[in-house]
Structure formats: structure tokens, C-alpha cells
């Protein structure tokens, strides 16, 4: 079984062909005697012919190569034993001048492919390059330029070997578009369509070939055709072996079969098969060497492209350094695409694998300077933000931490940045230049108002939740509603994005309701204007003089998140009615807190239409209340009497599916400083807020947490 090598298109520059043309014209003058003899054998005049197409020219040149160098197809097997060496002798070439082949040392690696194209340009060049005496040119070029390339196999001439290794077209349809695959054992390069035509499955061969030749024919496993895919679906239960999809090279199969039929006698057939197996082993070894060569070439090409990219970046950096943008170039990796819009376009030019020319630099110069201007403004913004954030942590952080630790566990407090934007604090933080120290005691009056500010902040937050409660029928029209309503077991909130159920205060920790503060994007100027390098500076100072503008501008760098549920948060009215029905059935007050009902979490049996039976015979099932409320739906009749029936624990505790009431596991904690949910909460407090281990332990006990994993209770079949 042979494989195929995927080929990538290579670009043949025309200027290289013109570079080679004088050299071969010089060689042509040295071989004038060969031309003179050949002209004597040619007719003196020929009838005019039509202009030939590209395909006809390629076919003619390949045919000329076969006639001048290669024998016929029938004698291919004999050639493999070395009968072609006489045509490549030095005697046929004649004495050559000294240093005839030195030009091969300084020409591109794909010279052999260019020689093929050069041979197809004119009739005289084709006769020169495709003659048997020119074999030494091809061989010398291959050995000097690519000494690591495997030698030419005995079954091919040097031009045919170059056509196999360097051509950029399908050898059958001559198209250059699409993927090309080299079948090395078959000495042919084909596209996908032609591969399916030149390689057929064993039963689809034009003639019935002897099975003893199957191991000597180049074969490959191609993609399934549409008909085969349909057949595979019809035989989905059958075992499809790889042999069912194996295809064999038709030309080689017919040629070997023709030779095999000419051999008479069982002994001679066995000897013939042994000889062919030895030849096939050499072919496979050569194909393996070719694949290794292609892999090495791809690695070298990648290394060359990497070196070219590095050299290109070094050259661009040097040019920008000469213009005074060295610091900006070193800092550009710390800027986001939103902060530097020009990076999206200029980054492609920076990481291209082509060498930088003077013409290209002139076209990129203005764009690069525009990019560096944006980087300079972003760097100044980062420096200013870092200074104001460090001032907030140093001057407000200790007082704010003491306030948090003085609260009850799971406190609902504003973030540190929201405290910093208080009227009595923000003005003093921004009044003093960021490079100077704040005067002593200037923030004392503002820090004393933190408890009052936090109480008002919490009241506004709870008021937004009470506005949702007012939509319930029992609270409609009531202006004054106690804050204790939010803690009732019947008040359950949900998220439209993840459909998760939440009680108060867990709803204030849900991740979907938090948003990062985004800095406004810079507008990209598409107009090409002349830039003055001497005046190419952008001030990063904020335009607004409003109090808190500097702090607000630094919010994206603070990693602070804000609770903004917008339209994602809504109240589950169906759970409200079903829970009240359960509380009435159990004899509990409707003001029972959710914490109490979650701790009880009794087994209940759903009796309303929200819990349909899956079989004709009604089957009684029970599950925990926390799981049953997930199936609750609103009733069209607005009648919720008797939605649940309480099941005592003693009835189900010995039945299959019964599970003890387990407390939910808390995986994430809400940071009180920046309102981010952290997996490693202690590491976050130490790294981002510079707390001591003792302060971290105290904060962990006061952090507001959300259940990271809810326990799923199974249904219990009731008797």
C-alpha cells in the first residue's frame, strides 16, 4: 500500500527564467555541433501550423523527452536494470569547457522546475534541454542545488524526475488550481478528480489482472465518492475493511499484466515475480526517501519563513527606532485591539514572510506611525490608570477592609472603585497630581461616610428587586413593601440566559448579571493625511473635567465588575404560587424564609399538570422540593390549590433512589473589592489586593458565595 504526498503551489518568478536564458544560450553555443548534426536530419521546410495551447505544448515537450531520453513503455522493466546508462555517458556529451556548471551554485532551489518551463519556451531550447546529451545538466543541477534529494530512480529520466518533483500542475488535466497529490510509487502527480480516474479499485480495472500482481502495483486509499458513501450508509452494519476502498494504478497494472502474460512456464513466472518484487522494494525505498525529503523541505521552508519574519520585524523596528518610536514598538504587545485600531491592519504587514523593500516601507510608513501614536496614547493611559489605582488601594483599601470585617457574614457591600467615586473622595484623589503624595488627613471626612454610602447603595439594589416583586398579584399596588419579602421561600429569581433558579441574596452573586466596564473604542481614521513625525504626539489626559473622570477612565484596568442584570433577571411567578401551595399544605407561614425551606427540603409528590405521568397507569413519584420546583409551570386557570402532597421521610428513606438532603457546594466567592467571582479566592486577595494571610482568612469568612453545584435528587417510586 502506497501513500500520496500533498503538494503546495510554488511560485516561479519570470525574472529567474530570463536570468537562466543567457546561460543556456552560452551552453547552446558550446553544443553547436550537436545542433548542426540534428539540423541535417530535419526537413528543410515544414508547413505552417496553428498556435498550440498550453496543454499541447506540455504534451509535446514531454513526448520529446520520452523519445530523446526514455525508451518505450514496453521496455520499462528492462530499463530498471540499468540499460539507460549508455545514453548518459560523457562520450555522448563531448568535452565541455572548464567551470561549465558553476552557475548552478547561485540559482534558486526550484531551478529544475524552471528548467522545465524554460524548455517549453522555444523549440531550440526544448531540443537542447530534452536531448540525451543534456542529461548531465539536469543531474548536475540536482546534485549541486539539492544534494539531499534522493537520486533519480532507474525508471525515470532526469527531466521526468524534475517534472515529478517540481511541477505545479496535474500531469493529466494540467490544471494548477486546487490540491495536488503526488503518488510517488506511480511517478505521477494528480488532482483529486484525476486520482479517482487513474486509480481504480481491483474489480473496476479495465482488464482482469492476475491476483499475484496486487503487491507490485502502486495503490492508495482515496476519499469515498458520492456513490460509495451512499453504499456505505446502506451497509452501515457491515464491516468495511480498508481493502474495499483501496485503488490501484491502472497503467501500471495493465503494463505488468501484459508482461506477465508473455512469460511462459511456472518456473519463469516465479523468477519474474521475484525480480519484480526486488524492483518494487527499491521503488518503495525511493518513495520513502522522497517523503522524508518533502518533510525536511517543509521544515526548512518554515524555518526560512520564520527567519524572514524575524528579520523583517528587526528591520521595521530599526526604522521606527530611527524615527523615535522605540518605546512604543516595545510596548505594543500590551495594547488590546480596541485600544489600537490600526494594529488589525498593520500587524499583517509586520508578520509577513517577505523581505522588506524600500517601496513597501514607504507605503507602510504612515500606517506604522499612526499605530505607534495609538500605542503611545495607550501607554500613557495605562501608566495613569496604574497610578490612580495604586493610590486608591493605598489610601482607601485599609479603611474599606476594616468596614467589611465589621459586617455580618456574607455582607452586601459596594466595590472599592464605587467607594472611590464618592463625592467626598474622588475630588481629593484627583486634585493632587498623580506623581505627588496625598496630604495627610485629606480623605478622612470621605472615609467616615463609607457606612452611610454602603447602606444607601444596598437599599437601591434591593429596591430594584422589589420592583419585580410588585408585579405579583399579592403585592400589586402596594407602595411600601418590607425588605424581608426578598428572603421569602416563594420569591425565586431566574436568569433568561442560563435558566438558573436563585434566591436572595444569591441573586446578587450570579455571574450572568455582572458586566465589565468597557473603555470607549477609538475611532479609526480612514483618511490618509500627511503625518509630521516631530509633532506626532497624542496626549492621554482625559478631556472631561468632571469629578471622577480620571477614576472612571481607569475602571477597565481595575478588573472591577458591576451588577447590571438589565433584562436577564426576572421573577418566577409560577414558583411563587406553587411554593405558597406547599407551605399551606404543610402548615407553614408564607413568610417562611428560603433558607429554612432549603434546609428542610422535604420530599413532595407533584399532583398538578406540571408533573404528567409518562405511562397510562398513573405512577406515584416523589422528589425533593428543590428539584420539584424546576418543573413548575404557570396554570391557565390560576388555580394552584393542592399542587403538592407532602411525603414523610420515613416513607421513602428505605426505597431505591432515596438520598439524604445535602447542602450545595460553594465553589466561587465574590470578591468584595472588585466584585469578581474567583476560583482561588485567597490567591486573588493576596495577588490583587495585597492582603495579609490573616486578613485573607477573615475575608473568606465574610465573602458572599453562590452555589457552584446543585445536588440533583432522583425520583423515588411510591407504593
VMD Tcl script that draws the C-alpha trace (Angstrom):
set ca {
  {0.00 0.00 0.00}
  {1.48 3.33 -1.04}
  {0.52 6.76 0.10}
  {0.38 10.14 -1.50}
  {2.16 13.41 -0.77}
  {0.22 16.65 -0.63}
  {1.85 19.29 -2.83}
  {1.67 23.03 -2.31}
  {1.88 25.51 -5.18}
  {5.24 27.18 -5.67}
  {5.73 30.48 -7.47}
  {8.21 30.54 -10.34}
  {9.45 34.09 -10.89}
  {9.74 35.10 -14.52}
  {12.89 37.09 -13.84}
  {14.69 33.86 -12.91}
  {13.86 32.37 -16.31}
  {15.40 35.38 -18.03}
  {18.38 35.03 -15.70}
  {18.86 31.45 -16.90}
  {18.30 32.19 -20.57}
  {21.75 33.74 -21.33}
  {23.44 30.88 -19.54}
  {21.76 28.24 -21.65}
  {22.32 30.28 -24.79}
  {26.00 30.10 -23.92}
  {25.69 26.36 -23.45}
  {23.92 26.24 -26.79}
  {26.93 27.79 -28.49}
  {29.18 25.16 -26.93}
  {26.86 22.48 -28.34}
  {26.72 23.90 -31.88}
  {28.00 20.67 -33.35}
  {25.03 18.80 -31.87}
  {22.62 21.29 -33.44}
  {24.36 21.07 -36.80}
  {24.01 17.31 -36.92}
  {20.37 17.46 -35.87}
  {19.53 20.14 -38.46}
  {20.90 17.97 -41.21}
  {18.45 15.24 -40.24}
  {15.49 17.66 -40.10}
  {13.49 18.63 -43.24}
  {14.44 21.96 -44.76}
  {10.94 23.40 -44.70}
  {7.71 22.47 -42.97}
  {4.12 23.55 -43.46}
  {2.83 26.31 -41.17}
  {0.95 25.04 -38.14}
  {-1.60 26.54 -35.78}
  {-0.64 28.07 -32.46}
  {-0.71 25.33 -29.89}
  {-2.33 25.53 -26.50}
  {-0.50 25.24 -23.19}
  {-1.57 21.64 -22.81}
  {-0.39 20.74 -26.33}
  {2.99 22.36 -25.70}
  {3.44 20.46 -22.46}
  {2.44 17.19 -24.13}
  {4.85 17.84 -27.00}
  {7.73 18.66 -24.68}
  {7.06 15.58 -22.54}
  {6.79 13.48 -25.67}
  {10.10 14.87 -26.92}
  {11.70 13.94 -23.63}
  {10.38 10.41 -23.89}
  {11.65 10.00 -27.45}
  {15.04 11.52 -26.87}
  {15.81 10.07 -23.46}
  {13.28 7.47 -22.43}
  {12.55 4.18 -24.18}
  {9.06 2.90 -24.84}
  {6.63 1.66 -22.17}
  {7.19 -1.98 -23.09}
  {10.88 -1.81 -22.19}
  {10.34 -0.06 -18.83}
  {11.21 -3.20 -16.91}
  {14.44 -3.67 -18.77}
  {15.44 -0.07 -18.11}
  {15.17 -0.64 -14.39}
  {18.20 -2.98 -14.67}
  {20.46 -0.16 -15.85}
  {20.30 -0.16 -19.67}
  {19.95 3.62 -19.77}
  {23.44 4.43 -18.57}
  {24.93 4.47 -22.03}
  {22.89 7.49 -23.04}
  {24.28 9.46 -20.14}
  {27.97 8.90 -20.86}
  {30.48 11.68 -21.16}
  {31.35 10.49 -24.65}
  {27.92 11.42 -25.95}
  {28.24 14.88 -24.44}
  {31.73 15.59 -25.66}
  {34.38 17.65 -23.97}
  {32.94 20.58 -22.02}
  {34.72 23.83 -21.10}
  {36.01 24.27 -17.62}
  {33.59 25.64 -15.00}
  {30.61 24.92 -17.28}
  {28.24 24.13 -14.39}
  {29.36 26.68 -11.80}
  {26.25 28.81 -12.39}
  {24.13 26.15 -10.69}
  {25.59 27.09 -7.30}
  {23.88 30.50 -7.16}
  {20.43 29.86 -8.65}
  {17.18 29.10 -6.76}
  {16.29 25.70 -5.36}
  {13.38 25.19 -7.77}
  {15.73 25.52 -10.76}
  {14.73 22.11 -12.12}
  {11.10 23.19 -12.31}
  {12.22 26.36 -14.06}
  {14.29 24.34 -16.48}
  {11.11 22.53 -17.47}
  {9.36 25.82 -18.14}
  {12.39 27.14 -19.98}
  {12.43 24.02 -22.15}
  {8.85 24.77 -23.19}
  {9.53 28.33 -24.33}
  {11.21 27.74 -27.72}
  {11.79 24.78 -29.99}
  {15.58 25.08 -29.96}
  {15.76 25.22 -26.16}
  {13.48 22.22 -25.93}
  {15.71 20.25 -28.29}
  {18.77 21.27 -26.29}
  {17.42 20.54 -22.81}
  {15.48 17.39 -23.71}
  {18.26 15.68 -25.66}
  {20.12 12.73 -24.22}
  {23.37 14.71 -24.17}
  {21.76 17.29 -21.80}
  {21.16 14.75 -19.08}
  {24.31 15.85 -17.33}
  {22.86 19.37 -16.99}
  {19.82 18.12 -15.13}
  {21.82 15.76 -12.97}
  {24.45 18.37 -12.09}
  {21.76 20.93 -11.25}
  {20.00 18.46 -8.98}
  {23.18 17.35 -7.21}
  {24.52 20.87 -6.68}
  {21.29 22.61 -5.66}
  {19.57 19.80 -3.74}
  {22.18 17.24 -2.73}
  {19.82 15.82 -0.10}
  {17.21 14.92 -2.73}
  {17.00 11.17 -3.44}
  {18.72 10.18 -6.71}
  {16.73 9.75 -9.86}
  {15.07 6.30 -9.96}
  {16.10 3.91 -12.70}
  {12.64 4.00 -14.27}
  {12.72 7.77 -14.95}
  {14.91 10.21 -16.83}
  {16.24 13.34 -15.19}
  {13.69 15.68 -16.90}
  {10.84 13.38 -15.95}
  {12.13 13.20 -12.40}
  {12.29 17.01 -12.29}
  {8.76 17.16 -13.67}
  {7.61 14.84 -10.91}
  {9.34 16.69 -8.09}
  {8.94 20.34 -9.16}
  {5.90 20.70 -11.43}
  {2.89 22.69 -10.25}
  {0.18 21.13 -12.37}
  {-1.75 17.89 -12.64}
  {0.02 15.52 -15.02}
  {-3.27 14.54 -16.66}
  {-5.57 17.57 -16.84}
  {-2.73 20.15 -16.43}
  {-4.73 22.31 -14.06}
  {-2.87 24.28 -11.39}
  {-5.81 25.16 -9.16}
  {-6.85 23.06 -6.19}
  {-4.91 20.43 -4.26}
  {-2.28 18.34 -5.99}
  {-1.15 14.97 -4.68}
  {1.99 13.13 -5.70}
  {1.74 9.36 -5.95}
  {5.44 8.68 -5.62}
  {5.39 4.94 -6.38}
  {3.43 5.58 -9.59}
  {5.67 8.54 -10.60}
  {2.68 10.78 -11.22}
  {1.14 13.91 -9.73}
  {-2.64 14.24 -9.95}
  {-5.54 16.24 -8.64}
  {-8.38 14.63 -6.70}
  {-10.56 14.10 -9.75}
  {-7.80 12.59 -11.87}
  {-6.65 10.41 -8.98}
  {-10.03 8.70 -8.96}
  {-9.72 8.18 -12.72}
  {-6.14 6.90 -12.78}
  {-6.56 4.71 -9.67}
  {-9.36 2.15 -9.73}
  {-10.49 -0.50 -7.32}
  {-9.44 -4.04 -8.17}
  {-12.84 -5.07 -9.51}
  {-13.09 -1.87 -11.58}
  {-9.85 -2.40 -13.58}
  {-10.38 -2.48 -17.38}
  {-8.96 -5.99 -17.57}
  {-8.90 -8.89 -15.18}
  {-5.41 -8.70 -13.66}
  {-3.77 -11.69 -12.04}
  {-4.01 -11.53 -8.25}
  {-0.30 -12.30 -7.87}
  {0.48 -8.79 -9.14}
  {-1.51 -6.95 -6.45}
  {1.56 -6.43 -4.26}
  {3.56 -4.96 -7.17}
  {1.10 -2.25 -8.23}
  {1.10 1.25 -6.67}
  {-2.08 1.60 -4.63}
  {-3.68 4.24 -2.46}
  {-6.78 4.80 -0.34}
  {-8.61 7.87 -1.60}
  {-11.70 9.61 -0.33}
  {-15.00 7.83 -0.86}
  {-17.00 9.01 -3.84}
  {-20.67 10.01 -3.55}
  {-21.82 6.57 -4.72}
  {-19.51 4.83 -2.27}
  {-20.71 6.99 0.59}
  {-24.29 6.05 -0.26}
  {-23.27 2.41 -0.39}
  {-21.56 2.77 2.96}
  {-24.77 4.08 4.51}
  {-26.72 1.15 3.07}
  {-24.19 -1.27 4.52}
  {-23.78 0.52 7.81}
  {-23.97 -2.75 9.75}
  {-21.32 -4.45 7.61}
  {-17.63 -4.41 8.44}
  {-15.91 -2.11 5.96}
  {-12.30 -3.09 5.58}
  {-9.69 -0.77 4.15}
  {-9.18 -3.12 1.19}
  {-12.67 -2.25 -0.05}
  {-11.54 1.35 -0.58}
  {-8.07 0.60 -1.96}
  {-7.40 1.74 -5.53}
  {-4.63 0.55 -7.86}
  {-2.76 2.42 -10.58}
  {-4.40 1.35 -13.83}
  {-1.46 1.92 -16.22}
  {1.00 0.01 -14.05}
  {-1.50 -2.82 -13.52}
  {-2.11 -3.25 -17.26}
  {1.59 -2.98 -18.10}
  {2.63 -5.59 -15.55}
  {-0.23 -7.84 -16.57}
  {0.88 -7.59 -20.22}
  {4.46 -8.51 -19.30}
  {3.28 -11.31 -17.02}
  {1.25 -12.93 -19.78}
  {4.31 -13.05 -22.06}
  {6.25 -15.14 -19.55}
  {5.81 -18.87 -20.16}
  {6.28 -21.60 -17.62}
  {5.70 -21.70 -13.89}
  {9.41 -21.51 -13.09}
  {9.99 -18.44 -15.27}
  {6.89 -16.78 -13.85}
  {8.19 -17.32 -10.32}
  {11.59 -15.87 -11.29}
  {9.88 -12.94 -12.97}
  {7.81 -12.26 -9.86}
  {10.90 -12.38 -7.65}
  {12.67 -9.87 -9.85}
  {9.65 -7.57 -9.81}
  {9.40 -7.81 -6.03}
  {13.03 -6.72 -5.76}
  {12.33 -3.79 -8.08}
  {9.20 -2.91 -6.11}
  {11.20 -2.93 -2.89}
  {13.61 -0.39 -4.42}
  {10.65 1.70 -5.56}
  {9.17 1.74 -2.06}
  {12.54 2.66 -0.55}
  {12.89 5.52 -3.01}
  {9.31 6.69 -2.29}
  {10.00 6.65 1.44}
  {13.14 8.71 0.88}
  {11.13 11.19 -1.21}
  {8.54 11.61 1.53}
  {11.27 12.21 4.10}
  {12.80 14.73 1.71}
  {9.49 16.58 1.36}
  {9.09 16.70 5.12}
  {12.60 18.10 5.50}
  {11.91 20.69 2.81}
  {8.71 21.78 4.56}
  {10.59 22.15 7.82}
  {13.33 24.15 6.13}
  {10.73 26.34 4.44}
  {9.06 27.02 7.77}
  {12.40 27.88 9.31}
  {13.20 30.16 6.39}
  {9.85 31.92 6.72}
  {10.36 32.27 10.48}
  {13.81 33.78 9.98}
  {12.44 36.10 7.30}
  {9.65 37.27 9.62}
  {12.11 37.86 12.44}
  {14.45 39.78 10.15}
  {11.52 41.79 8.81}
  {10.43 42.76 12.32}
  {14.00 43.69 13.25}
  {14.27 45.90 10.18}
  {10.91 47.59 10.84}
  {11.88 48.09 14.47}
  {15.14 49.72 13.40}
  {13.33 52.08 11.05}
  {10.83 53.05 13.74}
  {13.64 53.45 16.23}
  {15.28 55.95 13.91}
  {12.01 57.90 13.88}
  {11.79 57.94 17.69}
  {9.19 55.20 18.29}
  {11.33 52.57 20.03}
  {9.48 52.59 23.36}
  {6.13 52.39 21.60}
  {7.28 49.41 19.50}
  {8.39 47.52 22.62}
  {5.10 48.33 24.38}
  {2.66 47.47 21.57}
  {2.22 43.87 22.77}
  {0.47 45.16 25.93}
  {-2.22 47.00 23.98}
  {-5.56 45.46 23.12}
  {-7.10 45.66 19.61}
  {-9.77 48.01 20.99}
  {-7.12 50.42 22.19}
  {-5.11 50.40 18.94}
  {-7.44 50.01 15.92}
  {-4.56 50.35 13.43}
  {-2.99 47.13 14.73}
  {-5.52 45.00 12.86}
  {-4.18 46.17 9.50}
  {-0.52 46.81 10.30}
  {0.03 43.56 12.19}
  {-0.33 41.63 8.92}
  {2.43 43.69 7.34}
  {4.63 43.14 10.39}
  {4.44 39.34 10.32}
  {4.69 38.73 6.56}
  {7.31 36.24 5.34}
  {8.64 38.52 2.59}
  {11.67 40.76 2.83}
  {11.02 44.45 3.36}
  {11.75 46.67 0.39}
  {12.09 50.43 0.22}
  {8.91 50.77 -1.83}
  {6.92 48.69 0.65}
  {8.27 50.66 3.62}
  {7.20 53.94 2.04}
  {3.67 52.56 1.71}
  {3.67 51.27 5.32}
  {5.41 54.20 6.98}
  {2.33 56.38 7.62}
  {0.29 53.46 8.92}
  {3.08 52.37 11.27}
  {3.41 55.88 12.67}
  {-0.35 56.04 13.20}
  {-0.14 52.73 15.05}
  {2.72 53.97 17.23}
  {0.72 57.11 18.07}
  {-2.13 54.94 19.33}
  {0.34 52.83 21.33}
  {1.81 55.97 22.90}
  {-1.62 57.19 23.95}
  {-2.47 53.75 25.32}
  {0.81 53.54 27.25}
  {0.15 56.91 28.87}
  {-3.37 55.75 29.73}
  {-2.02 52.56 31.33}
  {0.52 54.49 33.38}
  {-2.08 56.99 34.58}
  {-4.52 54.21 35.44}
  {-1.91 52.28 37.37}
  {-1.04 55.33 39.44}
  {-4.64 56.18 40.34}
  {-5.45 52.54 41.15}
  {-2.42 52.24 43.39}
  {-3.45 55.44 45.17}
  {-6.94 54.01 45.74}
  {-5.54 50.77 47.17}
  {-3.10 52.52 49.46}
  {-5.36 55.30 50.77}
  {-8.82 53.69 50.80}
  {-8.09 49.95 50.93}
  {-7.24 49.60 54.67}
  {-10.30 51.59 55.83}
  {-12.57 49.69 53.44}
  {-11.21 46.31 54.64}
  {-11.93 47.25 58.24}
  {-15.51 48.14 57.30}
  {-16.01 44.76 55.56}
  {-14.71 42.76 58.51}
  {-17.01 44.66 60.84}
  {-20.10 43.44 58.96}
  {-22.03 40.22 59.48}
  {-21.11 37.19 57.34}
  {-22.00 37.39 53.64}
  {-22.28 41.18 53.54}
  {-23.68 43.04 50.55}
  {-21.25 45.90 50.04}
  {-20.21 48.11 47.10}
  {-16.90 47.58 45.34}
  {-13.77 49.52 46.17}
  {-13.96 51.53 42.91}
  {-17.55 52.58 43.68}
  {-16.39 53.82 47.08}
  {-13.54 55.71 45.41}
  {-16.04 57.61 43.22}
  {-17.88 59.03 46.23}
  {-18.26 62.81 46.19}
  {-16.08 63.30 49.27}
  {-13.26 61.08 47.98}
  {-12.99 61.35 44.18}
  {-12.31 65.10 44.16}
  {-9.43 64.79 46.62}
  {-7.95 61.78 44.80}
  {-7.82 63.67 41.51}
  {-6.91 67.12 42.86}
  {-3.38 66.12 43.76}
  {-1.07 65.26 40.79}
  {-0.52 61.54 40.43}
  {3.25 61.93 40.82}
  {2.85 63.52 44.27}
  {1.72 62.17 47.64}
  {-1.74 62.98 49.01}
  {-1.75 65.38 52.00}
  {-2.36 63.74 55.36}
  {-5.99 63.62 56.51}
  {-7.46 64.91 53.25}
  {-9.63 61.75 52.86}
  {-10.72 61.34 56.48}
  {-14.09 63.07 56.02}
  {-14.92 60.97 52.96}
  {-13.84 57.69 54.53}
  {-16.11 58.34 57.51}
  {-19.11 58.29 55.16}
  {-18.44 54.77 53.82}
  {-21.07 53.06 56.08}
  {-23.72 55.57 55.01}
  {-22.82 55.21 51.34}
  {-22.87 51.40 51.58}
  {-26.31 51.42 53.26}
  {-27.78 53.63 50.53}
  {-26.14 51.51 47.83}
  {-27.65 48.32 49.28}
  {-31.09 49.93 49.61}
  {-31.08 50.96 45.94}
  {-30.04 47.46 44.94}
  {-32.84 45.83 46.95}
  {-35.32 48.36 45.64}
  {-34.66 47.17 42.09}
  {-35.56 43.64 43.21}
  {-38.70 44.84 44.97}
  {-39.85 46.39 41.72}
  {-40.02 42.86 40.29}
  {-41.97 41.66 43.34}
  {-44.60 44.36 42.79}
  {-45.60 42.59 39.58}
  {-47.07 39.71 41.65}
  {-50.86 39.83 42.28}
  {-50.45 39.81 46.07}
  {-48.18 42.88 46.04}
  {-49.67 44.86 43.16}
  {-50.49 48.47 44.11}
  {-48.54 48.40 47.38}
  {-46.13 51.28 47.65}
  {-44.43 50.16 50.85}
  {-43.09 46.62 50.85}
  {-40.77 45.30 53.53}
  {-37.29 44.26 52.52}
  {-37.94 40.95 54.28}
  {-40.09 39.89 51.30}
  {-36.94 39.22 49.30}
  {-35.91 36.44 51.68}
  {-39.25 34.55 51.43}
  {-39.09 30.99 50.12}
  {-41.71 31.78 47.45}
  {-39.61 34.59 45.92}
  {-37.36 32.86 43.40}
  {-35.48 34.68 40.65}
  {-34.16 33.27 37.40}
  {-31.81 34.18 34.56}
  {-33.04 34.21 30.97}
  {-29.59 33.19 29.74}
  {-28.87 30.10 31.84}
  {-32.35 29.47 33.37}
  {-30.85 29.02 36.82}
  {-33.06 29.48 39.89}
  {-31.79 31.81 42.62}
  {-32.98 33.10 45.96}
  {-31.95 36.27 47.75}
  {-29.08 37.16 48.28}
  {-27.64 34.59 45.86}
  {-29.15 36.55 43.00}
  {-26.64 39.33 43.71}
  {-23.73 36.96 43.02}
  {-24.89 35.36 39.77}
  {-22.19 35.64 37.10}
  {-24.53 36.43 34.19}
  {-25.62 39.68 35.88}
  {-22.10 41.13 36.14}
  {-20.54 43.22 33.40}
  {-17.06 44.59 32.85}
  {-16.63 48.29 32.34}
  {-15.53 48.80 28.74}
  {-13.49 51.75 27.65}
  {-14.97 53.50 24.59}
  {-13.32 52.37 21.37}
  {-11.17 54.81 19.43}
  {-12.45 55.80 16.04}
  {-10.34 54.64 13.15}
  {-9.39 57.42 10.76}
  {-9.61 56.08 7.20}
  {-8.45 59.34 5.65}
  {-4.84 59.36 4.53}
  {-3.26 62.51 5.89}
  {0.36 63.53 6.00}
  {1.92 62.96 9.41}
  {4.58 65.16 10.94}
  {6.92 62.98 12.97}
  {8.10 65.90 15.08}
  {4.51 66.67 16.13}
  {3.30 63.05 16.31}
  {2.36 63.01 20.00}
  {-1.05 62.26 21.45}
  {-1.98 63.41 24.92}
  {-3.53 60.72 27.08}
  {-5.07 63.12 29.59}
  {-8.88 62.87 29.78}
  {-10.85 65.54 28.00}
  {-13.56 65.79 30.65}
  {-13.07 67.92 33.78}
  {-15.92 66.25 35.65}
  {-15.15 64.95 39.14}
  {-14.37 61.24 38.95}
  {-13.35 61.30 35.26}
  {-9.83 60.02 35.97}
  {-11.15 57.19 38.17}
  {-13.86 56.31 35.67}
  {-11.29 56.22 32.86}
  {-9.20 53.76 34.92}
  {-12.08 51.36 35.58}
  {-11.22 48.89 32.75}
  {-7.75 48.43 34.21}
  {-9.13 47.74 37.70}
  {-10.84 44.44 36.75}
  {-13.90 45.70 38.63}
  {-17.29 44.31 37.63}
  {-20.71 45.80 38.27}
  {-24.05 44.14 38.94}
  {-26.17 45.05 35.90}
  {-28.79 42.36 35.20}
  {-30.72 44.52 32.69}
  {-33.35 42.28 31.04}
  {-31.80 38.95 32.07}
  {-33.29 38.97 35.57}
  {-36.94 38.07 36.11}
  {-39.15 36.70 38.89}
  {-40.63 33.18 38.65}
  {-44.33 33.72 39.32}
  {-45.16 30.04 38.79}
  {-42.77 29.00 41.58}
  {-44.27 31.69 43.82}
  {-47.76 30.12 43.61}
  {-46.56 26.50 43.84}
  {-44.39 27.24 46.88}
  {-47.22 29.01 48.68}
  {-49.40 25.95 47.99}
  {-46.75 23.72 49.57}
  {-46.38 25.98 52.61}
  {-50.13 25.99 53.14}
  {-50.26 22.17 52.83}
  {-47.50 21.75 55.39}
  {-48.97 24.34 57.74}
  {-46.09 26.80 57.48}
  {-46.38 30.55 57.17}
  {-45.99 32.14 53.73}
  {-43.30 34.35 55.24}
  {-41.03 31.35 55.80}
  {-37.50 32.28 54.68}
  {-35.98 30.40 51.79}
  {-33.08 29.37 54.00}
  {-35.46 27.44 56.28}
  {-37.26 25.66 53.44}
  {-34.00 24.77 51.72}
  {-32.71 23.28 54.97}
  {-35.86 21.15 55.28}
  {-36.11 20.37 51.55}
  {-38.94 17.84 52.07}
  {-39.98 15.09 49.68}
  {-43.06 16.10 47.70}
  {-45.31 14.49 45.11}
  {-46.48 16.69 42.23}
  {-50.25 16.49 41.75}
  {-50.89 19.22 39.16}
  {-50.47 19.09 35.40}
  {-46.90 20.27 35.70}
  {-45.98 16.67 36.58}
  {-47.62 14.42 33.93}
  {-47.33 10.66 34.11}
  {-45.27 9.03 31.39}
  {-47.46 5.89 31.26}
  {-51.18 5.20 31.05}
  {-51.18 3.74 34.53}
  {-50.57 6.55 37.00}
  {-47.30 6.12 38.85}
  {-46.67 7.96 42.09}
  {-43.25 9.62 42.28}
  {-41.65 11.84 44.87}
  {-38.57 14.04 44.89}
  {-37.06 16.85 46.91}
  {-38.74 20.24 46.80}
  {-35.65 21.96 45.29}
  {-35.92 19.62 42.28}
  {-39.71 19.65 42.01}
  {-39.96 23.44 41.61}
  {-37.90 23.25 38.41}
  {-40.85 21.57 36.68}
  {-43.42 24.15 37.83}
  {-45.32 26.00 35.09}
  {-47.98 28.66 35.21}
  {-51.59 27.40 35.27}
  {-54.04 28.94 32.84}
  {-56.81 28.69 35.45}
  {-54.67 30.48 38.08}
  {-55.74 27.73 40.50}
  {-52.82 26.37 42.50}
  {-54.61 24.54 45.29}
  {-53.17 21.13 46.06}
  {-50.17 21.31 43.73}
  {-48.03 19.21 46.08}
  {-48.53 16.40 48.52}
  {-46.00 16.12 51.34}
  {-44.24 12.76 51.73}
  {-42.74 11.89 55.08}
  {-39.09 10.94 55.10}
  {-39.86 7.68 56.91}
  {-41.91 6.54 53.90}
  {-39.13 6.89 51.30}
  {-35.90 6.55 53.26}
  {-35.55 2.81 52.51}
  {-36.68 2.96 48.86}
  {-34.44 2.94 45.75}
  {-33.44 6.44 44.70}
  {-33.66 7.98 48.15}
  {-30.93 10.45 49.05}
  {-30.19 12.43 52.12}
  {-30.67 16.19 51.97}
  {-27.25 17.50 51.01}
  {-26.09 21.07 51.27}
  {-24.92 22.65 48.00}
  {-21.20 23.02 47.41}
  {-19.80 26.53 47.09}
  {-17.06 26.80 44.51}
  {-16.85 30.53 43.87}
  {-16.63 33.51 46.19}
  {-17.48 37.09 45.35}
  {-14.56 39.42 45.96}
  {-15.87 42.42 47.95}
  {-13.17 44.69 46.49}
  {-13.74 44.18 42.75}
  {-16.92 42.02 42.63}
  {-15.30 39.25 40.58}
  {-16.03 35.58 41.14}
  {-12.78 33.81 41.93}
  {-11.96 30.12 41.98}
  {-8.83 30.62 44.10}
  {-10.18 33.33 46.33}
  {-7.23 33.50 48.74}
  {-4.67 33.81 45.93}
  {-6.74 36.58 44.36}
  {-6.84 38.61 47.56}
  {-3.09 38.28 48.06}
  {-2.04 38.99 44.46}
  {-4.54 41.71 43.51}
  {-5.32 43.42 46.82}
  {-2.12 42.87 48.84}
  {-3.84 41.36 51.90}
  {-2.02 39.50 54.63}
  {-2.82 35.83 55.38}
  {-4.80 36.88 58.48}
  {-6.87 39.38 56.51}
  {-7.46 36.77 53.80}
  {-8.87 34.32 56.36}
  {-11.21 36.97 57.74}
  {-12.38 37.92 54.23}
  {-13.08 34.30 53.36}
  {-15.48 34.06 56.28}
  {-17.32 37.21 55.15}
  {-17.44 36.55 51.39}
  {-20.78 36.30 49.63}
  {-20.96 32.95 47.84}
  {-23.10 31.30 45.19}
  {-23.69 27.53 44.99}
  {-21.39 26.23 42.30}
  {-23.05 22.83 42.05}
  {-26.64 21.92 42.84}
  {-27.41 18.44 44.12}
  {-29.69 16.53 41.71}
  {-32.12 14.34 43.64}
  {-33.58 11.26 41.98}
  {-37.25 10.35 41.84}
  {-38.49 7.74 44.29}
  {-41.30 5.42 43.19}
  {-44.03 5.45 45.82}
  {-46.02 2.31 46.69}
}
mol new
graphics top color blue
foreach p $ca { graphics top sphere $p radius 0.5 }
foreach p [lrange $ca 0 end-1] q [lrange $ca 1 end] { graphics top cylinder $p $q radius 0.2 }
display resetview
